[in-house]
Amino acid sequence: MAYVWYWLDDSNQWIEYGKEHPGHATATVTSAFLENEYQADKNGMIFFRAGSQQYQLNFADMVQTNVLFKTQRSVIRLPKESEDGQDGSQNMTLSRPVYPPQWDQTALPDTGYKLIQLSTDSQEYIKIKRLFEKTMKDYCINKLQRIQNPTLWDIFQWQKKNMKKLHGLKGVNERLLFHGTSPSHVSAICEQNFDWRLCGTHGTMYGKGSYFARDASYSHEYCSSLGGRYCMFVAQVLAGDFVRGDPGYCRPPPRDTNSNRLFDSCVDDPTDPSIFVIFEKQQVYPAYILEYSLETSCVVL
């Protein structure tokens, strides 16, 4: 069976490799070439160009990376013919939900979530480890698990799409941020998402919402140890347009230019934000659970 290869652009459109598409430079590789290379080594990687940019495509993680700017795109391969015999490449609206290609596609429950442990040599693991170690050099990761909750993911993508419409070219300002909590809250967050009434018990300096941090060291202050192990979330957060927070805020304040539209989030310092307060939980997806301990007692599972 023939397969067609696509990458996901900023508008959540799947663009076929090697085909002309308005607004995108055409890749120098085609679906046929990629499939041939993939069959030769499913854990390999190849380099190609599109316009003036060079890219790396990692088959194991199904991720495309811009060599210069390090931006990453999801990649997917689909059978050329769909069940009704039509050419699948003509049907890329993908009305069914599309989940990240690095997810375990056999672990997508109708309700609830599944935890998938990441290998230490995966691109996901390396990326999170790098973020964590920026401010947590005396600690090491024991285990990193991906949270696969299709219901929460669908809601997050719906919110992202709506914010893109409102923000246009400015984008949604999506960030990977940390959130420290008690081990007793982990299961509820994985199932239901963050709720400041559940986890916002450490003060409301910048508003009554869920708090997320750029630096793992800040979130660590709100983690409690269980047998020498700590638990911390890494979340995908749609920060959007932000403003300095205030203890009295139950939601972001309205914009000066349009009183009917609120800011998307609040922060500690608008010029260099390190703390983000989110009031609408559909702006957050709990992506990973990170278990860690002091370097001296580190055992990687």
C-alpha positions in Angstrom: 0.0 0.0 0.0 1.3 3.5 -0.9 1.5 6.2 1.8 1.2 10.0 1.7 3.3 12.1 4.0 2.2 15.5 5.5 3.4 18.1 7.9 1.2 20.3 10.1 1.3 24.1 9.6 0.3 26.9 11.9 -3.3 26.8 10.6 -3.6 23.2 11.6 -3.6 22.2 7.9 -1.8 19.1 6.8 0.5 20.0 3.8 1.7 17.2 1.6 5.5 17.0 1.0 6.7 17.8 -2.5 3.4 19.4 -3.6 2.8 23.1 -4.3 0.7 24.8 -1.7 -0.2 28.5 -1.4 1.8 30.3 1.3 4.4 27.5 1.7 7.7 26.7 -0.1 7.6 23.3 -1.8 9.8 20.6 -0.1 12.5 19.0 -2.1 11.3 15.6 -1.0 8.1 13.7 -2.0 5.9 11.2 -0.2 7.4 8.4 -2.3 10.9 9.3 -1.4 10.0 9.7 2.3 8.2 6.3 2.4 11.2 4.6 0.7 13.6 6.1 3.3 11.2 5.2 6.2 10.9 1.6 5.1 14.7 1.4 4.9 15.2 2.7 8.5 12.1 3.6 10.6 14.4 5.1 13.3 16.4 7.2 10.8 16.4 10.8 9.8 16.8 12.7 6.6 17.6 16.3 5.6 15.8 18.3 2.9 15.1 21.9 1.8 12.0 24.0 1.3 12.8 27.4 -0.2 15.8 28.9 1.6 15.4 26.7 4.8 16.9 23.4 5.6 15.0 20.8 7.7 15.5 17.6 9.5 12.8 14.9 9.6 13.1 12.4 12.4 11.1 9.2 11.6 11.1 7.8 15.1 9.4 10.9 16.6 7.6 11.9 13.4 8.8 15.5 13.8 10.2 18.0 11.3 12.8 20.5 12.7 14.0 23.7 11.1 17.8 23.4 11.3 18.4 27.1 11.8 15.5 28.2 13.9 14.8 24.9 15.7 11.0 25.2 15.2 9.3 21.8 15.0 6.3 20.5 13.1 4.3 17.3 13.5 4.5 14.8 10.7 2.0 12.1 9.7 1.9 9.3 7.1 -1.5 8.1 5.9 -2.6 5.4 3.4 -3.0 6.8 -0.1 -6.5 5.4 -0.5 -9.2 5.8 2.1 -11.8 3.1 2.9 -14.2 4.3 0.2 -11.4 4.0 -2.5 -11.0 7.8 -2.8 -7.5 9.3 -2.8 -6.7 10.1 0.8 -4.6 13.1 -0.2 -7.7 14.9 -1.4 -9.4 14.5 2.0 -7.0 16.3 4.4 -9.6 18.2 6.3 -9.3 15.3 8.7 -12.7 15.6 10.3 -11.7 13.0 12.9 -9.6 14.3 15.7 -5.9 14.4 15.0 -3.6 13.7 17.9 0.1 14.4 17.9 2.0 11.8 15.9 4.4 11.1 18.7 1.4 9.9 20.9 0.9 6.2 21.2 -2.1 5.8 18.9 -3.1 2.5 20.7 -3.6 4.4 24.0 -6.4 6.9 23.2 -9.2 6.2 25.7 -12.7 7.4 25.0 -12.7 8.9 28.5 -10.0 9.6 31.0 -6.3 9.4 30.2 -3.3 7.1 29.7 0.3 7.7 30.9 3.1 6.8 28.5 6.6 6.6 29.9 9.1 8.3 27.6 12.5 6.8 26.8 15.5 8.9 27.8 16.7 9.2 24.2 13.5 10.5 22.7 13.3 14.1 21.4 10.4 14.8 23.8 12.4 13.7 26.8 15.5 15.6 25.8 13.5 18.8 25.3 11.8 18.6 28.7 15.1 17.6 30.4 16.8 20.7 29.0 14.1 23.0 30.2 14.1 21.4 33.7 17.8 21.5 34.1 18.1 25.2 33.3 17.1 26.0 37.0 17.2 22.6 38.7 20.9 21.5 38.3 21.0 19.7 41.7 18.1 17.5 40.8 17.6 14.7 38.2 14.6 13.3 36.4 13.6 9.8 37.6 10.7 9.3 35.2 8.9 11.4 32.5 5.4 10.4 31.4 3.3 11.8 28.6 -0.3 12.4 29.5 -2.7 11.3 26.7 -6.1 12.6 27.4 -8.0 12.9 24.1 -11.0 14.8 25.6 -8.7 17.6 27.2 -6.6 17.7 24.0 -9.7 18.3 21.8 -10.9 21.1 24.1 -7.4 22.7 24.1 -7.2 22.5 20.2 -10.7 24.1 20.0 -9.5 27.0 22.2 -6.3 27.4 20.2 -8.2 27.6 17.0 -10.6 30.3 18.4 -7.6 32.3 19.8 -5.9 32.1 16.4 -9.0 33.7 14.8 -8.9 36.5 17.3 -5.2 37.1 17.3 -4.4 36.7 13.6 -0.8 37.1 12.7 0.2 37.7 16.4 -0.4 34.0 17.2 -1.5 32.4 20.5 1.8 32.7 22.3 1.9 29.0 23.3 4.5 28.1 26.0 5.7 25.0 27.8 5.5 25.9 31.5 5.9 24.1 34.9 3.3 23.6 37.7 4.2 22.2 41.1 1.6 20.4 43.1 1.0 17.7 45.7 1.1 14.0 44.6 -2.5 13.7 45.8 -3.7 16.1 43.1 -1.9 14.4 40.1 -4.6 12.0 39.1 -7.4 14.6 39.2 -5.3 17.0 37.1 -4.6 14.3 34.5 -8.3 13.5 34.3 -10.0 17.0 34.7 -7.2 19.5 34.0 -6.0 22.3 36.3 -8.5 23.9 38.6 -7.3 26.8 40.8 -9.8 25.8 43.5 -8.0 22.5 43.7 -4.4 23.6 43.2 -4.4 27.4 43.7 -3.8 27.1 47.4 -0.5 28.9 47.6 -1.6 32.5 47.3 -3.2 34.7 44.7 -0.7 37.5 44.2 -1.5 37.9 40.5 -5.1 36.8 40.5 -7.3 33.8 41.3 -6.3 31.4 38.7 -4.0 28.5 38.0 -0.3 29.4 38.2 2.4 28.3 35.8 6.1 29.1 35.8 8.8 29.5 33.2 11.4 28.1 35.7 11.1 24.7 37.2 12.8 26.0 40.4 9.8 28.3 41.1 7.3 25.4 40.7 9.5 23.2 42.9 8.6 25.5 45.9 5.1 24.1 45.6 6.0 20.5 45.3 5.8 18.1 48.3 8.1 15.2 48.6 6.9 11.6 48.8 9.7 9.2 49.8 12.3 11.6 48.4 10.5 12.0 45.1 8.8 15.1 43.8 6.1 15.5 41.1 5.8 18.4 38.7 3.6 19.0 35.6 4.8 20.4 32.3 1.9 22.0 30.6 1.2 23.5 27.1 -0.2 27.0 27.9 -1.9 29.4 25.5 -0.7 32.7 27.2 -2.0 34.9 24.4 -1.9 38.6 25.3 -1.1 39.2 28.9 -1.1 42.0 31.5 0.3 42.4 35.0 -1.8 40.6 37.5 -3.5 41.7 40.7 -4.7 39.8 43.8 -8.3 41.0 43.2 -8.6 39.6 39.6 -11.0 36.7 39.2 -10.4 37.0 35.4 -8.1 39.1 33.3 -9.0 42.8 32.9 -10.5 44.2 29.7 -8.2 45.6 27.0 -7.9 49.4 26.7 -8.8 49.2 23.0 -11.9 47.0 23.4 -13.7 46.7 26.8 -15.6 43.7 25.5 -12.4 41.7 25.0 -10.4 40.6 28.0 -6.7 39.9 28.1 -5.9 36.2 27.9 -3.7 35.9 31.0 -1.9 37.7 33.8 1.8 37.7 34.6 4.2 38.9 37.2 6.2 41.2 34.8 4.9 42.0 31.3 8.4 42.9 30.1 10.0 39.6 31.2 7.3 37.2 32.5 8.2 34.2 34.5 4.9 33.5 36.2 1.6 33.1 34.3 -1.9 33.0 35.7 -4.5 31.3 33.6 -8.2 31.7 34.4 -9.8 29.5 31.7 -8.6 25.9 31.9 -9.3 25.2 28.2 -6.1 27.4 27.6 -4.0 24.7 29.2 -3.2 21.1 28.4 -1.4 19.0 31.1 1.2 17.4 28.8 3.7 15.6 31.1 4.3 14.4 34.6 7.9 14.8 35.7 9.1 12.7 38.7 12.4 13.9 40.1 14.7 13.8 43.1 18.0 15.2 44.4 21.0 14.2 42.3 22.5 12.2 45.2 19.5 9.9 45.3 18.8 9.7 41.6 17.6 6.4 40.0 16.3 6.7 36.4 13.4 4.3 35.8 
